[in-house]
């Protein structure tokens, strides 16, 4: 049975560097036999969590009527979840963070549908390295989140890529993203 990989693109640039990395990871996963769905978050209506806690009373069902209602079943069904995002102000983009914040509702379900899933992070940033870009903070935030969910951190690919298309000039990086996709598709 093939793995289901859900890739969420968290950049406002539909064809930006993190999206390019996401596409390469998708190519690797597909080549390895996985079913892959990529979603561009910026085009969706995802509202912030209201902290109403009604999801705790409704077995994990969020009451906010927005596009997360479409994404929740996809999250539940996925074997692996990939977040692709540029680093904005030393962490994940607002689009990616808003999406992840809404996972709170799923924690009200018994059992937790995110527990045991594999997670991966694809980062691009406009500085010289992971440390000075603040990407290290995005990575640590993601790692801590995965640990809290009792998931598996399958990997992170990160790139110094300021201008749109910069990652296309880094074949080793594109290959790393491709291999991460293959890894996610493996049993």
OpenMM code with the backbone's topology and positions (N, CA, C; nanometers):
from openmm import Vec3, app, unit

residues = "UNK UNK UNK UNK UNK UNK UNK UNK UNK UNK UNK UNK UNK UNK UNK UNK UNK UNK UNK UNK UNK UNK UNK UNK UNK UNK UNK UNK UNK UNK UNK UNK UNK UNK UNK UNK UNK UNK UNK UNK UNK UNK UNK UNK UNK UNK UNK UNK UNK UNK UNK UNK UNK UNK UNK UNK UNK UNK UNK UNK UNK UNK UNK UNK UNK UNK UNK UNK UNK UNK UNK UNK UNK UNK UNK UNK UNK UNK UNK UNK UNK UNK UNK UNK UNK UNK UNK UNK UNK UNK UNK UNK UNK UNK UNK UNK UNK UNK UNK UNK UNK UNK UNK UNK UNK UNK UNK UNK UNK UNK UNK UNK UNK UNK UNK UNK UNK UNK UNK UNK UNK UNK UNK UNK UNK UNK UNK UNK UNK UNK UNK UNK UNK UNK UNK UNK UNK UNK UNK UNK UNK UNK UNK UNK UNK UNK UNK UNK UNK UNK UNK UNK UNK UNK UNK UNK UNK UNK UNK UNK UNK UNK UNK UNK UNK UNK UNK UNK UNK UNK UNK UNK UNK UNK UNK UNK UNK UNK UNK UNK UNK UNK UNK UNK UNK UNK UNK".split()
positions = [
    Vec3(0.0846, -0.1185, 0.0000),
    Vec3(0.0000, 0.0000, 0.0000),
    Vec3(0.0887, 0.1243, 0.0000),
    Vec3(0.0614, 0.2159, -0.0900),
    Vec3(0.1476, 0.3337, -0.1012),
    Vec3(0.1184, 0.4353, 0.0094),
    Vec3(0.2226, 0.5052, 0.0487),
    Vec3(0.2123, 0.6086, 0.1514),
    Vec3(0.1415, 0.7317, 0.0950),
    Vec3(0.0714, 0.8019, 0.1834),
    Vec3(0.0068, 0.9281, 0.1469),
    Vec3(0.0898, 1.0414, 0.2066),
    Vec3(0.1413, 1.1263, 0.1190),
    Vec3(0.2255, 1.2385, 0.1609),
    Vec3(0.1484, 1.3674, 0.1347),
    Vec3(0.1339, 1.4494, 0.2381),
    Vec3(0.0673, 1.5790, 0.2265),
    Vec3(0.1727, 1.6880, 0.2381),
    Vec3(0.1831, 1.7710, 0.1339),
    Vec3(0.2822, 1.8790, 0.1313),
    Vec3(0.2097, 2.0121, 0.1341),
    Vec3(0.2445, 2.0960, 0.2305),
    Vec3(0.1843, 2.2270, 0.2460),
    Vec3(0.2872, 2.3338, 0.2146),
    Vec3(0.2559, 2.4166, 0.1165),
    Vec3(0.3459, 2.5235, 0.0755),
    Vec3(0.3052, 2.6520, 0.1474),
    Vec3(0.3956, 2.7011, 0.2325),
    Vec3(0.3644, 2.8139, 0.3191),
    Vec3(0.4226, 2.9470, 0.2764),
    Vec3(0.4569, 2.9614, 0.1507),
    Vec3(0.5111, 3.0880, 0.1014),
    Vec3(0.4023, 3.1680, 0.0303),
    Vec3(0.4089, 3.3009, 0.0387),
    Vec3(0.3168, 3.3803, -0.0435),
    Vec3(0.3536, 3.3740, -0.1920),
    Vec3(0.4777, 3.3343, -0.2219),
    Vec3(0.5206, 3.3172, -0.3615),
    Vec3(0.4892, 3.1747, -0.4054),
    Vec3(0.3938, 3.1593, -0.4955),
    Vec3(0.3523, 3.0268, -0.5378),
    Vec3(0.4668, 2.9488, -0.6018),
    Vec3(0.5596, 3.0183, -0.6643),
    Vec3(0.6725, 2.9525, -0.7310),
    Vec3(0.8049, 2.9919, -0.6658),
    Vec3(0.8027, 3.0192, -0.5358),
    Vec3(0.9229, 3.0592, -0.4641),
    Vec3(1.0171, 2.9424, -0.4375),
    Vec3(1.1233, 2.9702, -0.3670),
    Vec3(1.2273, 2.8698, -0.3409),
    Vec3(1.1780, 2.7539, -0.2546),
    Vec3(1.1029, 2.7837, -0.1498),
    Vec3(1.0526, 2.6739, -0.0663),
    Vec3(0.9529, 2.5890, -0.1452),
    Vec3(0.8748, 2.6511, -0.2325),
    Vec3(0.7809, 2.5763, -0.3168),
    Vec3(0.8554, 2.4871, -0.4154),
    Vec3(0.9671, 2.5353, -0.4656),
    Vec3(1.0492, 2.4539, -0.5560),
    Vec3(1.1052, 2.3326, -0.4829),
    Vec3(1.1501, 2.3530, -0.3598),
    Vec3(1.1969, 2.2401, -0.2790),
    Vec3(1.0827, 2.1409, -0.2552),
    Vec3(0.9636, 2.1938, -0.2301),
    Vec3(0.8466, 2.1084, -0.2080),
    Vec3(0.8163, 2.0247, -0.3324),
    Vec3(0.8275, 2.0864, -0.4485),
    Vec3(0.8015, 2.0143, -0.5732),
    Vec3(0.9034, 1.9024, -0.5950),
    Vec3(1.0281, 1.9276, -0.5585),
    Vec3(1.1309, 1.8233, -0.5728),
    Vec3(1.1056, 1.7085, -0.4741),
    Vec3(1.0662, 1.7421, -0.3509),
    Vec3(1.0329, 1.6374, -0.2545),
    Vec3(0.9136, 1.5563, -0.3055),
    Vec3(0.8163, 1.6237, -0.3640),
    Vec3(0.6998, 1.5547, -0.4207),
    Vec3(0.7426, 1.4610, -0.5330),
    Vec3(0.8343, 1.5072, -0.6181),
    Vec3(0.8842, 1.4228, -0.7275),
    Vec3(0.9495, 1.2959, -0.6724),
    Vec3(1.0305, 1.3113, -0.5676),
    Vec3(1.0968, 1.1959, -0.5077),
    Vec3(0.9978, 1.0984, -0.4470),
    Vec3(0.8971, 1.1520, -0.3783),
    Vec3(0.7965, 1.0661, -0.3161),
    Vec3(0.7150, 0.9918, -0.4221),
    Vec3(0.6783, 1.0625, -0.5277),
    Vec3(0.6012, 0.9984, -0.6356),
    Vec3(0.6832, 0.8890, -0.7032),
    Vec3(0.8104, 0.9179, -0.7282),
    Vec3(0.8962, 0.8173, -0.7919),
    Vec3(0.9075, 0.6922, -0.7053),
    Vec3(0.9012, 0.7113, -0.5748),
    Vec3(0.9103, 0.5983, -0.4821),
    Vec3(0.7741, 0.5322, -0.4590),
    Vec3(0.6712, 0.5776, -0.5294),
    Vec3(0.5417, 0.5112, -0.5245),
    Vec3(0.4379, 0.5712, -0.4325),
    Vec3(0.4652, 0.6858, -0.3734),
    Vec3(0.3695, 0.7475, -0.2814),
    Vec3(0.2608, 0.8246, -0.3565),
    Vec3(0.1493, 0.8406, -0.2903),
    Vec3(0.0441, 0.9317, -0.3354),
    Vec3(0.0762, 1.0673, -0.2721),
    Vec3(0.0868, 1.1715, -0.3539),
    Vec3(0.1287, 1.3019, -0.3038),
    Vec3(0.0236, 1.4067, -0.3380),
    Vec3(-0.0072, 1.4881, -0.2380),
    Vec3(-0.0935, 1.6042, -0.2616),
    Vec3(-0.0214, 1.7270, -0.2081),
    Vec3(-0.0070, 1.8287, -0.2938),
    Vec3(0.0550, 1.9555, -0.2546),
    Vec3(-0.0517, 2.0634, -0.2504),
    Vec3(-0.0478, 2.1438, -0.1450),
    Vec3(-0.1471, 2.2495, -0.1255),
    Vec3(-0.0752, 2.3805, -0.0991),
    Vec3(-0.1181, 2.4822, -0.1706),
    Vec3(-0.0642, 2.6178, -0.1563),
    Vec3(-0.1485, 2.6917, -0.0523),
    Vec3(-0.0943, 2.7115, 0.0667),
    Vec3(-0.1696, 2.7677, 0.1787),
    Vec3(-0.2123, 2.9128, 0.1590),
    Vec3(-0.1308, 2.9912, 0.0903),
    Vec3(-0.1583, 3.1346, 0.0773),
    Vec3(-0.2930, 3.1622, 0.0096),
    Vec3(-0.3385, 3.0707, -0.0737),
    Vec3(-0.4636, 3.0914, -0.1468),
    Vec3(-0.5875, 3.0500, -0.0667),
    Vec3(-0.5667, 2.9936, 0.0517),
    Vec3(-0.6786, 2.9429, 0.1315),
    Vec3(-0.7227, 3.0415, 0.2385),
    Vec3(-0.8465, 3.0278, 0.2798),
    Vec3(-0.9019, 3.1068, 0.3900),
    Vec3(-0.8827, 3.0256, 0.5180),
    Vec3(-0.7733, 3.0541, 0.5873),
    Vec3(-0.7457, 2.9883, 0.7154),
    Vec3(-0.7392, 3.0971, 0.8213),
    Vec3(-0.8329, 3.0914, 0.9123),
    Vec3(-0.8411, 3.1927, 1.0179),
    Vec3(-0.7637, 3.1469, 1.1415),
    Vec3(-0.7287, 3.2412, 1.2269),
    Vec3(-0.6584, 3.2023, 1.3497),
    Vec3(-0.7489, 3.1239, 1.4439),
    Vec3(-0.6883, 3.0444, 1.5271),
    Vec3(-0.7609, 2.9741, 1.6326),
    Vec3(-0.8227, 3.0783, 1.7254),
    Vec3(-0.9489, 3.0576, 1.7628),
    Vec3(-1.0200, 3.1496, 1.8525),
    Vec3(-0.9998, 3.1159, 1.9996),
    Vec3(-0.9335, 3.0054, 2.0279),
    Vec3(-0.9136, 2.9579, 2.1657),
    Vec3(-1.0463, 2.9393, 2.2381),
    Vec3(-1.1477, 2.9004, 2.1624),
    Vec3(-1.2803, 2.8782, 2.2221),
    Vec3(-1.2880, 2.7443, 2.2937),
    Vec3(-1.1995, 2.6516, 2.2578),
    Vec3(-1.1921, 2.5168, 2.3144),
    Vec3(-1.3165, 2.4311, 2.2879),
    Vec3(-1.3998, 2.4719, 2.1935),
    Vec3(-1.5142, 2.3881, 2.1577),
    Vec3(-1.4683, 2.2569, 2.0962),
    Vec3(-1.3489, 2.2551, 2.0388),
    Vec3(-1.2947, 2.1303, 1.9837),
    Vec3(-1.2736, 2.0267, 2.0930),
    Vec3(-1.2530, 2.0704, 2.2156),
    Vec3(-1.2356, 1.9769, 2.3274),
    Vec3(-1.3693, 1.9139, 2.3664),
    Vec3(-1.4769, 1.9886, 2.3428),
    Vec3(-1.6106, 1.9371, 2.3731),
    Vec3(-1.6673, 1.8553, 2.2573),
    Vec3(-1.6113, 1.8745, 2.1368),
    Vec3(-1.6647, 1.8121, 2.0155),
    Vec3(-1.5701, 1.7089, 1.9555),
    Vec3(-1.4932, 1.6390, 2.0374),
    Vec3(-1.4026, 1.5330, 1.9915),
    Vec3(-1.3134, 1.5774, 1.8757),
    Vec3(-1.2547, 1.6962, 1.8896),
    Vec3(-1.1573, 1.7429, 1.7917),
    Vec3(-1.2151, 1.8164, 1.6729),
    Vec3(-1.3438, 1.8418, 1.6716),
    Vec3(-1.4045, 1.9128, 1.5587),
    Vec3(-1.3992, 2.0630, 1.5825),
    Vec3(-1.3281, 2.1313, 1.4969),
    Vec3(-1.3179, 2.2771, 1.5035),
    Vec3(-1.4457, 2.3381, 1.4463),
    Vec3(-1.4933, 2.4452, 1.5087),
    Vec3(-1.6188, 2.5075, 1.4656),
    Vec3(-1.5981, 2.6264, 1.3723),
    Vec3(-1.4739, 2.6618, 1.3443),
    Vec3(-1.4485, 2.7762, 1.2559),
    Vec3(-1.4760, 2.7334, 1.1123),
    Vec3(-1.5687, 2.8007, 1.0436),
    Vec3(-1.6067, 2.7604, 0.9074),
    Vec3(-1.5133, 2.8198, 0.8014),
    Vec3(-1.3975, 2.7593, 0.7851),
    Vec3(-1.3016, 2.8080, 0.6858),
    Vec3(-1.2399, 2.6887, 0.6132),
    Vec3(-1.1327, 2.7115, 0.5393),
    Vec3(-1.0736, 2.6050, 0.4577),
    Vec3(-0.9999, 2.4980, 0.5383),
    Vec3(-0.9803, 2.5177, 0.6669),
    Vec3(-0.9228, 2.4102, 0.7478),
    Vec3(-1.0163, 2.2902, 0.7502),
    Vec3(-1.1448, 2.3134, 0.7316),
    Vec3(-1.2395, 2.2021, 0.7308),
    Vec3(-1.2090, 2.1052, 0.6160),
    Vec3(-1.1494, 2.1565, 0.5077),
    Vec3(-1.1071, 2.0733, 0.3948),
    Vec3(-0.9751, 2.0026, 0.4287),
    Vec3(-0.8909, 2.0711, 0.5054),
    Vec3(-0.7564, 2.0194, 0.5338),
    Vec3(-0.7521, 1.9179, 0.6473),
    Vec3(-0.8421, 1.9265, 0.7424),
    Vec3(-0.8402, 1.8316, 0.8545),
    Vec3(-0.8462, 1.6856, 0.8088),
    Vec3(-0.9379, 1.6489, 0.7191),
    Vec3(-0.9392, 1.5078, 0.6747),
    Vec3(-0.8099, 1.4677, 0.6035),
    Vec3(-0.7491, 1.5596, 0.5325),
    Vec3(-0.6237, 1.5308, 0.4630),
    Vec3(-0.5116, 1.5070, 0.5647),
    Vec3(-0.5085, 1.5857, 0.6715),
    Vec3(-0.4094, 1.5655, 0.7774),
    Vec3(-0.4286, 1.4298, 0.8445),
    Vec3(-0.5529, 1.3950, 0.8711),
    Vec3(-0.5810, 1.2667, 0.9356),
    Vec3(-0.5351, 1.1495, 0.8483),
    Vec3(-0.5575, 1.1611, 0.7175),
    Vec3(-0.5292, 1.0511, 0.6254),
    Vec3(-0.3819, 1.0381, 0.5881),
    Vec3(-0.3047, 1.1438, 0.6038),
    Vec3(-0.1649, 1.1433, 0.5595),
    Vec3(-0.0776, 1.0542, 0.6475),
    Vec3(0.0158, 0.9861, 0.5819),
    Vec3(0.1189, 0.9131, 0.6550),
    Vec3(0.2342, 1.0059, 0.6917),
    Vec3(0.2554, 1.1072, 0.6062),
    Vec3(0.3632, 1.2041, 0.6297),
    Vec3(0.3140, 1.3429, 0.5910),
    Vec3(0.3602, 1.4422, 0.6660),
    Vec3(0.3229, 1.5816, 0.6438),
    Vec3(0.4518, 1.6619, 0.6255),
    Vec3(0.4564, 1.7384, 0.5171),
    Vec3(0.5723, 1.8223, 0.4861),
    Vec3(0.5284, 1.9673, 0.4866),
    Vec3(0.6017, 2.0487, 0.5596),
    Vec3(0.5781, 2.1934, 0.5579),
    Vec3(0.6955, 2.2564, 0.4836),
    Vec3(0.6641, 2.3324, 0.3789),
    Vec3(0.7657, 2.4064, 0.3023),
    Vec3(0.7400, 2.5540, 0.3258),
    Vec3(0.8407, 2.6256, 0.3753),
    Vec3(0.8193, 2.7657, 0.4109),
    Vec3(0.9484, 2.8453, 0.4020),
    Vec3(0.9361, 2.9720, 0.3638),
    Vec3(1.0510, 3.0600, 0.3814),
    Vec3(1.0608, 3.0990, 0.5289),
    Vec3(1.1779, 3.1422, 0.5688),
    Vec3(1.1960, 3.1938, 0.7040),
    Vec3(1.1589, 3.3418, 0.7016),
    Vec3(1.0614, 3.3785, 0.7823),
    Vec3(1.0194, 3.5184, 0.7973),
    Vec3(1.0382, 3.5579, 0.9427),
    Vec3(1.1164, 3.6575, 0.9665),
    Vec3(1.1405, 3.7082, 1.1005),
    Vec3(1.1783, 3.5953, 1.1959),
    Vec3(1.2732, 3.5138, 1.1522),
    Vec3(1.3389, 3.4127, 1.2350),
    Vec3(1.2524, 3.2921, 1.2685),
    Vec3(1.1468, 3.2695, 1.1911),
    Vec3(1.0650, 3.1509, 1.2139),
    Vec3(0.9862, 3.1165, 1.0884),
    Vec3(0.8866, 3.0311, 1.1017),
    Vec3(0.8014, 2.9909, 0.9902),
    Vec3(0.7221, 3.1112, 0.9384),
    Vec3(0.6798, 3.1048, 0.8140),
    Vec3(0.5949, 3.2105, 0.7588),
    Vec3(0.4610, 3.2134, 0.8328),
    Vec3(0.3921, 3.3244, 0.8239),
    Vec3(0.2598, 3.3363, 0.8872),
    Vec3(0.1635, 3.2322, 0.8323),
    Vec3(0.1713, 3.2051, 0.7035),
    Vec3(0.0813, 3.1075, 0.6420),
    Vec3(0.1016, 2.9687, 0.7035),
    Vec3(0.2277, 2.9286, 0.7179),
    Vec3(0.2577, 2.7975, 0.7751),
    Vec3(0.2194, 2.7920, 0.9230),
    Vec3(0.2528, 2.8963, 0.9959),
    Vec3(0.2246, 2.8989, 1.1399),
    Vec3(0.0747, 2.8984, 1.1670),
    Vec3(-0.0011, 2.9749, 1.0910),
    Vec3(-0.1457, 2.9792, 1.1074),
    Vec3(-0.2064, 2.8405, 1.0856),
    Vec3(-0.1607, 2.7732, 0.9813),
    Vec3(-0.2065, 2.6372, 0.9520),
    Vec3(-0.1743, 2.5431, 1.0683),
    Vec3(-0.0514, 2.5470, 1.1165),
    Vec3(-0.0100, 2.4587, 1.2255),
    Vec3(-0.0857, 2.4912, 1.3548),
    Vec3(-0.1076, 2.6193, 1.3823),
    Vec3(-0.1821, 2.6561, 1.5030),
    Vec3(-0.3188, 2.5893, 1.5077),
    Vec3(-0.3787, 2.5711, 1.3927),
    Vec3(-0.5127, 2.5127, 1.3875),
    Vec3(-0.5115, 2.3603, 1.4073),
    Vec3(-0.3950, 2.2995, 1.4156),
    Vec3(-0.3878, 2.1573, 1.4480),
    Vec3(-0.4335, 2.1323, 1.5915),
    Vec3(-0.4397, 2.2385, 1.6702),
    Vec3(-0.4829, 2.2283, 1.8094),
    Vec3(-0.6134, 2.1500, 1.8209),
    Vec3(-0.7055, 2.1735, 1.7285),
    Vec3(-0.8348, 2.1046, 1.7341),
    Vec3(-0.8168, 1.9534, 1.7291),
    Vec3(-0.7227, 1.9056, 1.6503),
    Vec3(-0.7034, 1.7615, 1.6353),
    Vec3(-0.6570, 1.6952, 1.7647),
    Vec3(-0.5955, 1.7734, 1.8515),
    Vec3(-0.5468, 1.7174, 1.9778),
    Vec3(-0.6619, 1.6801, 2.0709),
    Vec3(-0.7837, 1.7253, 2.0382),
    Vec3(-0.9011, 1.6885, 2.1161),
    Vec3(-0.9562, 1.5522, 2.0788),
    Vec3(-0.9096, 1.4955, 1.9687),
    Vec3(-0.9559, 1.3636, 1.9261),
    Vec3(-0.8852, 1.2550, 2.0054),
    Vec3(-0.9549, 1.1472, 2.0284),
    Vec3(-0.8966, 1.0304, 2.0945),
    Vec3(-0.9082, 0.9138, 1.9984),
    Vec3(-0.7998, 0.8532, 1.9533),
    Vec3(-0.6617, 0.8942, 1.9782),
    Vec3(-0.6224, 1.0139, 1.8912),
    Vec3(-0.5130, 1.0771, 1.9271),
    Vec3(-0.4593, 1.1905, 1.8534),
    Vec3(-0.4218, 1.1450, 1.7125),
    Vec3(-0.4857, 1.1999, 1.6080),
    Vec3(-0.4587, 1.1532, 1.4717),
    Vec3(-0.3219, 1.1940, 1.4165),
    Vec3(-0.2497, 1.2816, 1.4847),
    Vec3(-0.1174, 1.3230, 1.4383),
    Vec3(-0.0054, 1.2392, 1.5007),
    Vec3(-0.0380, 1.1686, 1.6052),
    Vec3(0.0614, 1.0862, 1.6746),
    Vec3(0.1147, 0.9781, 1.5804),
    Vec3(0.2473, 0.9647, 1.5768),
    Vec3(0.3108, 0.8619, 1.4962),
    Vec3(0.3334, 0.8984, 1.3504),
    Vec3(0.2826, 1.0121, 1.3064),
    Vec3(0.3051, 1.0528, 1.1670),
    Vec3(0.4498, 1.0968, 1.1487),
    Vec3(0.4937, 1.0914, 1.0239),
    Vec3(0.6271, 1.1411, 0.9893),
    Vec3(0.6107, 1.2857, 0.9423),
    Vec3(0.7041, 1.3706, 0.9822),
    Vec3(0.7010, 1.5122, 0.9469),
    Vec3(0.8353, 1.5524, 0.8876),
    Vec3(0.8294, 1.6471, 0.7950),
    Vec3(0.9519, 1.7016, 0.7365),
    Vec3(0.9338, 1.8510, 0.7152),
    Vec3(1.0459, 1.9213, 0.7135),
    Vec3(1.0461, 2.0654, 0.6976),
    Vec3(1.1391, 2.1041, 0.5840),
    Vec3(1.0917, 2.1914, 0.4967),
    Vec3(1.1714, 2.2472, 0.3871),
    Vec3(1.1772, 2.3980, 0.4089),
    Vec3(1.2975, 2.4508, 0.4253),
    Vec3(1.3154, 2.5929, 0.4571),
    Vec3(1.4003, 2.6630, 0.3515),
    Vec3(1.3633, 2.7855, 0.3213),
    Vec3(1.4508, 2.8736, 0.2433),
    Vec3(1.4616, 3.0053, 0.3186),
    Vec3(1.5763, 3.0695, 0.3044),
    Vec3(1.5988, 3.1958, 0.3753),
    Vec3(1.6944, 3.2826, 0.2946),
    Vec3(1.6881, 3.4117, 0.3204),
    Vec3(1.7666, 3.5079, 0.2446),
    Vec3(1.8934, 3.5520, 0.3129),
    Vec3(1.9549, 3.4645, 0.3868),
    Vec3(2.0803, 3.4959, 0.4545),
    Vec3(2.1810, 3.3875, 0.4185),
    Vec3(2.2982, 3.3957, 0.4759),
    Vec3(2.4050, 3.3056, 0.4347),
    Vec3(2.3974, 3.1654, 0.4938),
    Vec3(2.3317, 3.1494, 0.6079),
    Vec3(2.3253, 3.0152, 0.6663),
    Vec3(2.2070, 3.0018, 0.7620),
    Vec3(2.1904, 2.8809, 0.8112),
    Vec3(2.0770, 2.8480, 0.8972),
    Vec3(2.0787, 2.9287, 1.0268),
    Vec3(2.1961, 2.9541, 1.0811),
    Vec3(2.2065, 3.0274, 1.2077),
    Vec3(2.1704, 3.1754, 1.1925),
    Vec3(2.2409, 3.2446, 1.1039),
    Vec3(2.2209, 3.3901, 1.0940),
    Vec3(2.0866, 3.4261, 1.0327),
    Vec3(2.0274, 3.3354, 0.9577),
    Vec3(1.8981, 3.3616, 0.8963),
    Vec3(1.7845, 3.3529, 0.9975),
    Vec3(1.8113, 3.2878, 1.1093),
    Vec3(1.7050, 3.2595, 1.2047),
    Vec3(1.6344, 3.1289, 1.1731),
    Vec3(1.6736, 3.0640, 1.0634),
    Vec3(1.6122, 2.9380, 1.0268),
    Vec3(1.6255, 2.8323, 1.1351),
    Vec3(1.7305, 2.8448, 1.2160),
    Vec3(1.7497, 2.7499, 1.3252),
    Vec3(1.6324, 2.7555, 1.4225),
    Vec3(1.5743, 2.8752, 1.4391),
    Vec3(1.4576, 2.8894, 1.5274),
    Vec3(1.3358, 2.8204, 1.4671),
    Vec3(1.3181, 2.8359, 1.3369),
    Vec3(1.2077, 2.7679, 1.2686),
    Vec3(1.2236, 2.6168, 1.2817),
    Vec3(1.3460, 2.5686, 1.2624),
    Vec3(1.3721, 2.4255, 1.2734),
    Vec3(1.3453, 2.3751, 1.4149),
    Vec3(1.3948, 2.4477, 1.5154),
    Vec3(1.3722, 2.4044, 1.6538),
    Vec3(1.2241, 2.4070, 1.6897),
    Vec3(1.1531, 2.5099, 1.6456),
    Vec3(1.0085, 2.5169, 1.6702),
    Vec3(0.9399, 2.3938, 1.6125),
    Vec3(0.9750, 2.3600, 1.4887),
    Vec3(0.9140, 2.2462, 1.4218),
    Vec3(0.9497, 2.1155, 1.4921),
    Vec3(1.0759, 2.1001, 1.5278),
    Vec3(1.1200, 1.9782, 1.5976),
    Vec3(1.0466, 1.9607, 1.7312),
    Vec3(1.0319, 2.0706, 1.8050),
    Vec3(0.9616, 2.0632, 1.9337),
    Vec3(0.8149, 2.0282, 1.9139),
    Vec3(0.7543, 2.0834, 1.8085),
    Vec3(0.6158, 2.0533, 1.7778),
    Vec3(0.5999, 1.9044, 1.7472),
    Vec3(0.6876, 1.8512, 1.6636),
    Vec3(0.6812, 1.7095, 1.6264),
    Vec3(0.6992, 1.6215, 1.7506),
    Vec3(0.7907, 1.6582, 1.8367),
    Vec3(0.8123, 1.5835, 1.9605),
    Vec3(0.6864, 1.5854, 2.0476),
    Vec3(0.6260, 1.7013, 2.0615),
    Vec3(0.5041, 1.7146, 2.1413),
    Vec3(0.3924, 1.6260, 2.0861),
    Vec3(0.3832, 1.6183, 1.9534),
    Vec3(0.2800, 1.5370, 1.8885),
    Vec3(0.3109, 1.3877, 1.8944),
    Vec3(0.4310, 1.3521, 1.9391),
    Vec3(0.4790, 1.2145, 1.9377),
    Vec3(0.4884, 1.1624, 1.7946),
    Vec3(0.5315, 1.2545, 1.7067),
    Vec3(0.5542, 1.2182, 1.5676),
    Vec3(0.7002, 1.1852, 1.5458),
    Vec3(0.7350, 1.1638, 1.4204),
    Vec3(0.8739, 1.1353, 1.3831),
    Vec3(0.9244, 1.2472, 1.2929),
    Vec3(1.0356, 1.3060, 1.3288),
    Vec3(1.0998, 1.4074, 1.2453),
    Vec3(1.1812, 1.3338, 1.1404),
    Vec3(1.1305, 1.3328, 1.0170),
    Vec3(1.1947, 1.2569, 0.9099),
    Vec3(1.3088, 1.3321, 0.8446),
    Vec3(1.3105, 1.4652, 0.8570),
    Vec3(1.4201, 1.5399, 0.7984),
    Vec3(1.3876, 1.6850, 0.7735),
    Vec3(1.4941, 1.7589, 0.7429),
    Vec3(1.4828, 1.9007, 0.7096),
    Vec3(1.5830, 1.9305, 0.5989),
    Vec3(1.5354, 2.0001, 0.4979),
    Vec3(1.6235, 2.0514, 0.3923),
    Vec3(1.6130, 2.2019, 0.4003),
    Vec3(1.7288, 2.2676, 0.4089),
    Vec3(1.7258, 2.4136, 0.4195),
    Vec3(1.8208, 2.4750, 0.3179),
    Vec3(1.7827, 2.5952, 0.2728),
    Vec3(1.8564, 2.6572, 0.1625),
    Vec3(1.8738, 2.8060, 0.1812),
    Vec3(1.9959, 2.8521, 0.1573),
    Vec3(2.0210, 2.9946, 0.1447),
    Vec3(1.9797, 3.0322, 0.0031),
    Vec3(1.8676, 3.1018, -0.0086),
    Vec3(1.8101, 3.1318, -0.1404),
    Vec3(1.7233, 3.2559, -0.1273),
    Vec3(1.7783, 3.3702, -0.1591),
    Vec3(1.7081, 3.4964, -0.1384),
    Vec3(1.6137, 3.5304, -0.2530),
    Vec3(1.6627, 3.5224, -0.3744),
    Vec3(1.5824, 3.5626, -0.4896),
    Vec3(1.5041, 3.4443, -0.5457),
    Vec3(1.3836, 3.4707, -0.5962),
    Vec3(1.3065, 3.3609, -0.6555),
    Vec3(1.3903, 3.2871, -0.7599),
    Vec3(1.3898, 3.1552, -0.7500),
    Vec3(1.4649, 3.0728, -0.8450),
    Vec3(1.6058, 3.0392, -0.8022),
    Vec3(1.6542, 3.0961, -0.6920),
    Vec3(1.7916, 3.0684, -0.6475),
    Vec3(1.8183, 2.9203, -0.6244),
    Vec3(1.7192, 2.8455, -0.5747),
    Vec3(1.7446, 2.7032, -0.5471),
    Vec3(1.7655, 2.6234, -0.6756),
    Vec3(1.7186, 2.6759, -0.7877),
    Vec3(1.7373, 2.6056, -0.9151),
    Vec3(1.8844, 2.5987, -0.9545),
    Vec3(1.9664, 2.6865, -0.8967),
    Vec3(2.1104, 2.6875, -0.9229),
    Vec3(2.1885, 2.6046, -0.8213),
    Vec3(2.1173, 2.5241, -0.7414),
    Vec3(2.1806, 2.4425, -0.6378),
    Vec3(2.1375, 2.2961, -0.6556),
    Vec3(2.1947, 2.2273, -0.7544),
    Vec3(2.1509, 2.0899, -0.7836),
    Vec3(2.1646, 1.9937, -0.6660),
    Vec3(2.2654, 2.0099, -0.5825),
    Vec3(2.2815, 1.9197, -0.4672),
    Vec3(2.1651, 1.9369, -0.3697),
    Vec3(2.1201, 2.0584, -0.3543),
    Vec3(2.0076, 2.0877, -0.2659),
    Vec3(1.8780, 2.0283, -0.3215),
    Vec3(1.8572, 2.0432, -0.4511),
    Vec3(1.7386, 1.9856, -0.5147),
    Vec3(1.7391, 1.8337, -0.5016),
    Vec3(1.8576, 1.7747, -0.5128),
    Vec3(1.8693, 1.6299, -0.4960),
    Vec3(1.8393, 1.5898, -0.3519),
    Vec3(1.8815, 1.6703, -0.2570),
    Vec3(1.8533, 1.6414, -0.1157),
    Vec3(1.7021, 1.6431, -0.0896),
    Vec3(1.6323, 1.7396, -0.1467),
    Vec3(1.4865, 1.7461, -0.1317),
    Vec3(1.4206, 1.6247, -0.1969),
    Vec3(1.4703, 1.5858, -0.3142),
    Vec3(1.4191, 1.4684, -0.3843),
    Vec3(1.4357, 1.3431, -0.2983),
    Vec3(1.5531, 1.3259, -0.2400),
    Vec3(1.5804, 1.2087, -0.1555),
    Vec3(1.4940, 1.2087, -0.0287),
    Vec3(1.4659, 1.3279, 0.0247),
    Vec3(1.3776, 1.3353, 0.1408),
    Vec3(1.2373, 1.2852, 0.1026),
    Vec3(1.1912, 1.3231, -0.0146),
    Vec3(1.0630, 1.2728, -0.0626),
    Vec3(1.0620, 1.1216, -0.0755),
    Vec3(1.1707, 1.0657, -0.1272),
    Vec3(1.1819, 0.9197, -0.1381),
    Vec3(1.1785, 0.8547, 0.0007),
    Vec3(1.2481, 0.9158, 0.0938),
    Vec3(1.2527, 0.8630, 0.2311),
    Vec3(1.1126, 0.8619, 0.2931),
    Vec3(1.0358, 0.9665, 0.2698),
    Vec3(0.9012, 0.9737, 0.3252),
    Vec3(0.8094, 0.8670, 0.2663),
    Vec3(0.8364, 0.8300, 0.1429),
    Vec3(0.7538, 0.7289, 0.0758),
    Vec3(0.7874, 0.5879, 0.1181),
    Vec3(0.9068, 0.5692, 0.1753),
    Vec3(0.9506, 0.4359, 0.2167),
    Vec3(0.8759, 0.3913, 0.3416),
    Vec3(0.8694, 0.2642, 0.3613),
    Vec3(0.8002, 0.2108, 0.4805),
    Vec3(0.8853, 0.2214, 0.6040),
] * unit.nanometer
topology = app.Topology()
chain = topology.addChain("A")
for resn in residues:
    res = topology.addResidue(resn, chain)
    for name in ("N", "CA", "C"):
        topology.addAtom(name, app.Element.getBySymbol(name[0]), res)
